[in-house]
Amino acid sequence: MSISLRQIKYFVAAAEVGKVSKAANYLHISQSSVTSAIQELEHRLGVELFIRSPQGMNLSESGRHFLNHAYSILGAVEEALNYPLPKDDVEGILNIAASYTVMGYILPYHIKRIGQVYPKLTLKLFETDHKHITQGLIDGTFDMSLVSTSNICSDQVVTEILFNSPRRLWLPSNHKLVDNEVISFSDIVNEPYIMLNVDEAEHVSEKYWASYVRLPNIVLTTISIEAVRSMVGNGSGITILSDTVYRPWSLEGKRIIIKNLADPIDSLSIGLAWSKDKELTSIKRSFLEYFRKTCLVPQLMSTR
């Protein structure tokens, strides 16, 4: 029996939402189709991918291991279907700046692809904060940047939004609010809160909490996204972060649930930035066009 993409896609959906019924609703298919696909996959692999209970499904150790491969398979298929043809007419060097979050969670996906699409284009990468990115674009140290556009505040810099990443509430899977249809700031203001402090995230958090008047019950401020993920997964606190950095499992294999908040929160806007006063050369335009085309194509997150 061979493994199909259908089985892998259904397995990923079930792994991320933790229930066959929710996975079926998300995929717009019957529960029996999801169940059968997972059972077929388990039979083919010779292992149990999930530990079943009345409360739902948790990945087994084998399941967590296979999930990483499943993501790679779906990503490779998506890349094969949407891969641009190489172009040899673009040649030169681009100095590209990126913030911590972009460098860690967005840009790596594109580095190899850009190199294969434009084999004669050399990218020199720099990771720094938005203040230095802005100044570097103005003085010519950087040619272009991939950033959170809301953090670029200069009339000398042009920004173009590529996509918006919603900010949502992160909860451990056993939290009392998980099954609530509506959750507001008033429901979580007294909960232990894990504050991320990279790329101006703390400043952004303070702005949307200010609309509620009170600040959250902060028990830890950290620059480590993995620390936030682990503490939420372990039930040590909650947080609000964008989907860009969301993963359904902590490093310890604990499930993290995301929920929309009833209170309005601005999305994280990711885009390109360049100097208004510097020439938009052909290689800059090629870099810009690559991201315009790529960000209109559903990527790995669209399969989840």
DOSE-190957 format. One record per residue (C-alpha): x, y, z; residue number from 1; residue in one letter. Coordinates in nm, 2 decimals, padded with zeros to 4 digits, m for minus. Layout:
// residues N
PT     px     py     pz resi resn
PT      X      Y      Z  NUM    A
...
END
This chain:
// residues 304
PT     px     py     pz resi resn
PT  00.00  00.00  00.00    1    M
PT  00.15  00.34 m00.10    2    S
PT  00.12  00.66  00.09    3    I
PT m00.10  00.93 m00.07    4    S
PT m00.09  01.31 m00.04    5    L
PT m00.45  01.29  00.07    6    R
PT m00.35  01.08  00.38    7    Q
PT m00.07  01.32  00.47    8    I
PT m00.29  01.62  00.44    9    K
PT m00.56  01.47  00.65   10    Y
PT m00.30  01.36  00.91   11    F
PT m00.16  01.71  00.93   12    V
PT m00.51  01.86  00.98   13    A
PT m00.59  01.62  01.25   14    A
PT m00.26  01.67  01.42   15    A
PT m00.30  02.04  01.43   16    E
PT m00.66  02.06  01.56   17    V
PT m00.65  01.76  01.78   18    G
PT m01.00  01.62  01.68   19    K
PT m01.12  01.43  01.37   20    V
PT m01.45  01.62  01.37   21    S
PT m01.27  01.96  01.36   22    K
PT m01.02  01.83  01.09   23    A
PT m01.32  01.71  00.88   24    A
PT m01.49  02.05  00.91   25    N
PT m01.18  02.23  00.82   26    Y
PT m01.12  02.01  00.51   27    L
PT m01.49  02.01  00.42   28    H
PT m01.51  01.63  00.42   29    I
PT m01.67  01.35  00.63   30    S
PT m01.52  01.24  00.96   31    Q
PT m01.50  00.88  00.82   32    S
PT m01.27  01.00  00.54   33    S
PT m01.03  01.15  00.79   34    V
PT m01.04  00.85  01.01   35    T
PT m00.99  00.60  00.72   36    S
PT m00.69  00.81  00.59   37    A
PT m00.52  00.81  00.92   38    I
PT m00.58  00.44  00.98   39    Q
PT m00.44  00.36  00.64   40    E
PT m00.14  00.57  00.71   41    L
PT m00.08  00.41  01.05   42    E
PT m00.11  00.06  00.89   43    H
PT  00.14  00.15  00.61   44    R
PT  00.39  00.29  00.86   45    L
PT  00.33  00.02  01.12   46    G
PT  00.30  00.26  01.41   47    V
PT  00.03  00.45  01.60   48    E
PT  00.05  00.82  01.51   49    L
PT m00.20  00.93  01.77   50    F
PT m00.29  00.86  02.13   51    I
PT m00.67  00.86  02.13   52    R
PT m00.89  00.97  02.43   53    S
PT m01.24  01.09  02.48   54    P
PT m01.10  01.45  02.49   55    Q
PT m00.94  01.42  02.15   56    G
PT m00.62  01.30  01.98   57    M
PT m00.26  01.37  02.08   58    N
PT  00.04  01.29  01.87   59    L
PT  00.24  00.99  01.98   60    S
PT  00.62  01.01  01.97   61    E
PT  00.61  00.85  01.63   62    S
PT  00.34  01.09  01.53   63    G
PT  00.55  01.39  01.62   64    R
PT  00.84  01.25  01.43   65    H
PT  00.63  01.19  01.12   66    F
PT  00.46  01.53  01.14   67    L
PT  00.80  01.70  01.05   68    N
PT  00.83  01.48  00.75   69    H
PT  00.47  01.55  00.65   70    A
PT  00.53  01.93  00.66   71    Y
PT  00.84  01.88  00.44   72    S
PT  00.64  01.66  00.19   73    I
PT  00.35  01.91  00.16   74    L
PT  00.60  02.20  00.13   75    G
PT  00.79  02.03 m00.14   76    A
PT  00.48  01.96 m00.34   77    V
PT  00.37  02.32 m00.31   78    E
PT  00.71  02.44 m00.42   79    E
PT  00.71  02.21 m00.72   80    A
PT  00.37  02.33 m00.84   81    L
PT  00.45  02.70 m00.80   82    N
PT  00.82  02.72 m00.87   83    Y
PT  00.93  03.00 m01.10   84    P
PT  01.16  02.93 m01.39   85    L
PT  01.53  03.04 m01.36   86    P
PT  01.62  03.38 m01.50   87    K
PT  01.98  03.45 m01.60   88    D
PT  01.93  03.81 m01.69   89    D
PT  01.94  03.93 m01.33   90    V
PT  02.29  03.97 m01.20   91    E
PT  02.44  04.16 m00.91   92    G
PT  02.45  04.20 m00.53   93    I
PT  02.17  04.30 m00.30   94    L
PT  02.22  04.39  00.07   95    N
PT  01.90  04.27  00.24   96    I
PT  01.81  04.36  00.60   97    A
PT  01.56  04.17  00.81   98    A
PT  01.42  04.19  01.16   99    S
PT  01.46  03.89  01.40  100    Y
PT  01.11  03.75  01.34  101    T
PT  01.14  03.78  00.96  102    V
PT  01.49  03.62  00.96  103    M
PT  01.38  03.34  01.18  104    G
PT  01.04  03.25  01.05  105    Y
PT  00.99  03.39  00.70  106    I
PT  01.31  03.46  00.50  107    L
PT  01.48  03.12  00.52  108    P
PT  01.19  02.97  00.31  109    Y
PT  01.28  03.21  00.03  110    H
PT  01.66  03.22  00.03  111    I
PT  01.72  02.90 m00.17  112    K
PT  01.43  02.97 m00.40  113    R
PT  01.56  03.32 m00.49  114    I
PT  01.90  03.17 m00.56  115    G
PT  01.75  02.92 m00.80  116    Q
PT  01.52  03.17 m00.97  117    V
PT  01.80  03.43 m01.00  118    Y
PT  02.12  03.22 m01.01  119    P
PT  02.34  03.52 m01.08  120    K
PT  02.19  03.73 m00.79  121    L
PT  02.39  03.74 m00.47  122    T
PT  02.20  03.82 m00.15  123    L
PT  02.40  03.95  00.15  124    K
PT  02.18  03.92  00.46  125    L
PT  02.18  04.14  00.77  126    F
PT  01.97  04.08  01.09  127    E
PT  01.90  04.39  01.29  128    T
PT  01.62  04.60  01.45  129    D
PT  01.38  04.83  01.27  130    H
PT  01.56  05.15  01.38  131    K
PT  01.88  05.04  01.22  132    H
PT  01.70  04.90  00.92  133    I
PT  01.53  05.23  00.86  134    T
PT  01.86  05.42  00.89  135    Q
PT  02.04  05.16  00.67  136    G
PT  01.79  05.20  00.39  137    L
PT  01.82  05.58  00.40  138    I
PT  02.20  05.59  00.40  139    D
PT  02.24  05.31  00.15  140    G
PT  02.38  05.04  00.37  141    T
PT  02.09  04.82  00.28  142    F
PT  01.93  04.80 m00.06  143    D
PT  01.60  04.65  00.06  144    M
PT  01.44  04.50  00.37  145    S
PT  01.18  04.25  00.46  146    L
PT  01.01  04.38  00.77  147    V
PT  00.71  04.45  00.98  148    S
PT  00.60  04.75  00.79  149    T
PT  00.42  04.92  01.08  150    S
PT  00.76  04.95  01.26  151    N
PT  00.91  05.16  00.97  152    I
PT  00.83  05.52  01.05  153    C
PT  01.00  05.75  00.80  154    S
PT  00.88  05.94  00.50  155    D
PT  01.21  05.86  00.34  156    Q
PT  01.13  05.49  00.32  157    V
PT  00.87  05.33  00.09  158    V
PT  00.69  05.02  00.22  159    T
PT  00.47  04.77  00.05  160    E
PT  00.27  04.51  00.25  161    I
PT  00.29  04.15  00.12  162    L
PT  00.07  03.98  00.37  163    F
PT m00.10  04.03  00.70  164    N
PT m00.07  03.78  00.99  165    S
PT m00.35  03.79  01.24  166    P
PT m00.26  03.82  01.61  167    R
PT m00.45  03.56  01.82  168    R
PT m00.46  03.43  02.18  169    L
PT m00.24  03.13  02.25  170    W
PT m00.37  02.88  02.51  171    L
PT m00.26  02.54  02.65  172    P
PT m00.49  02.27  02.53  173    S
PT m00.65  02.21  02.87  174    N
PT m00.72  02.58  02.95  175    H
PT m01.06  02.66  03.08  176    K
PT m01.12  02.91  02.79  177    L
PT m01.05  02.67  02.51  178    V
PT m01.41  02.59  02.44  179    D
PT m01.54  02.94  02.48  180    N
PT m01.69  03.08  02.16  181    E
PT m01.62  03.44  02.26  182    V
PT m01.31  03.55  02.45  183    I
PT m01.22  03.91  02.54  184    S
PT m00.95  04.10  02.72  185    F
PT m01.17  04.09  03.03  186    S
PT m01.15  03.71  03.03  187    D
PT m00.77  03.69  03.03  188    I
PT m00.65  04.01  03.21  189    V
PT m00.59  03.82  03.53  190    N
PT m00.43  03.51  03.36  191    E
PT m00.05  03.47  03.39  192    P
PT  00.08  03.63  03.07  193    Y
PT  00.40  03.56  02.88  194    I
PT  00.53  03.87  02.71  195    M
PT  00.76  03.84  02.40  196    L
PT  01.01  04.12  02.37  197    N
PT  01.16  04.11  02.02  198    V
PT  01.09  04.33  01.71  199    D
PT  00.90  04.58  01.92  200    E
PT  00.65  04.31  02.02  201    A
PT  00.63  04.44  02.37  202    E
PT  00.55  04.79  02.25  203    H
PT  00.28  04.66  02.02  204    V
PT  00.13  04.45  02.30  205    S
PT  00.11  04.75  02.53  206    E
PT m00.08  04.95  02.26  207    K
PT m00.36  04.70  02.22  208    Y
PT m00.38  04.63  02.59  209    W
PT m00.40  05.00  02.65  210    A
PT m00.73  05.00  02.47  211    S
PT m00.86  04.78  02.76  212    Y
PT m00.70  05.03  03.01  213    V
PT m00.54  04.75  03.22  214    R
PT m00.22  04.57  03.14  215    L
PT m00.21  04.19  03.17  216    P
PT m00.07  03.99  03.46  217    N
PT  00.29  03.95  03.31  218    I
PT  00.48  03.67  03.48  219    V
PT  00.77  03.66  03.22  220    L
PT  00.92  03.89  02.96  221    T
PT  01.15  03.71  02.72  222    T
PT  01.32  03.74  02.38  223    I
PT  01.28  03.37  02.32  224    S
PT  00.98  03.27  02.11  225    I
PT  01.05  02.90  02.20  226    E
PT  01.03  02.99  02.57  227    A
PT  00.69  03.15  02.51  228    V
PT  00.58  02.84  02.32  229    R
PT  00.70  02.60  02.59  230    S
PT  00.55  02.80  02.88  231    M
PT  00.21  02.83  02.71  232    V
PT  00.21  02.46  02.61  233    G
PT  00.30  02.36  02.97  234    N
PT  00.02  02.57  03.11  235    G
PT  00.24  02.83  03.28  236    S
PT  00.07  03.12  03.10  237    G
PT m00.10  03.26  02.79  238    I
PT  00.00  03.51  02.53  239    T
PT m00.11  03.70  02.22  240    I
PT  00.11  03.66  01.91  241    L
PT  00.08  03.65  01.53  242    S
PT  00.02  03.34  01.32  243    D
PT  00.37  03.40  01.17  244    T
PT  00.54  03.25  01.47  245    V
PT  00.26  03.01  01.57  246    Y
PT  00.32  02.63  01.58  247    R
PT  00.07  02.39  01.72  248    P
PT  00.32  02.21  01.94  249    W
PT  00.59  02.32  02.19  250    S
PT  00.93  02.16  02.19  251    L
PT  00.81  01.92  02.46  252    E
PT  00.52  01.81  02.24  253    G
PT  00.25  02.00  02.42  254    K
PT m00.04  02.13  02.21  255    R
PT m00.10  02.50  02.18  256    I
PT m00.45  02.63  02.08  257    I
PT m00.51  02.96  01.91  258    I
PT m00.83  03.15  01.95  259    K
PT m00.96  03.48  01.80  260    N
PT m01.03  03.76  02.05  261    L
PT m01.35  03.96  02.04  262    A
PT m01.15  04.28  02.10  263    D
PT m00.99  04.43  01.79  264    P
PT m00.62  04.37  01.74  265    I
PT m00.41  04.49  01.45  266    D
PT m00.25  04.21  01.24  267    S
PT  00.12  04.19  01.19  268    L
PT  00.19  04.33  00.84  269    S
PT  00.50  04.19  00.67  270    I
PT  00.63  04.36  00.36  271    G
PT  00.92  04.51  00.17  272    L
PT  01.09  04.85  00.24  273    A
PT  01.33  05.05  00.04  274    W
PT  01.46  05.41  00.02  275    S
PT  01.24  05.66 m00.15  276    K
PT  01.55  05.86 m00.27  277    D
PT  01.75  05.56 m00.40  278    K
PT  01.71  05.42 m00.75  279    E
PT  01.48  05.12 m00.78  280    L
PT  01.73  04.92 m01.00  281    T
PT  01.64  04.62 m01.21  282    S
PT  01.77  04.38 m00.94  283    I
PT  01.57  04.55 m00.67  284    K
PT  01.27  04.52 m00.90  285    R
PT  01.34  04.15 m00.95  286    S
PT  01.35  04.10 m00.57  287    F
PT  01.03  04.29 m00.53  288    L
PT  00.85  04.10 m00.81  289    E
PT  00.96  03.77 m00.67  290    Y
PT  00.79  03.85 m00.34  291    F
PT  00.48  03.99 m00.50  292    R
PT  00.43  03.67 m00.70  293    K
PT  00.53  03.43 m00.42  294    T
PT  00.31  03.59 m00.15  295    C
PT  00.01  03.56 m00.37  296    L
PT  00.06  03.19 m00.39  297    V
PT m00.06  02.98 m00.09  298    P
PT  00.24  02.84  00.10  299    Q
PT  00.28  02.57  00.36  300    L
PT  00.06  02.74  00.62  301    M
PT m00.23  02.71  00.37  302    S
PT m00.22  02.33  00.40  303    T
PT m00.26  02.34  00.78  304    R
END
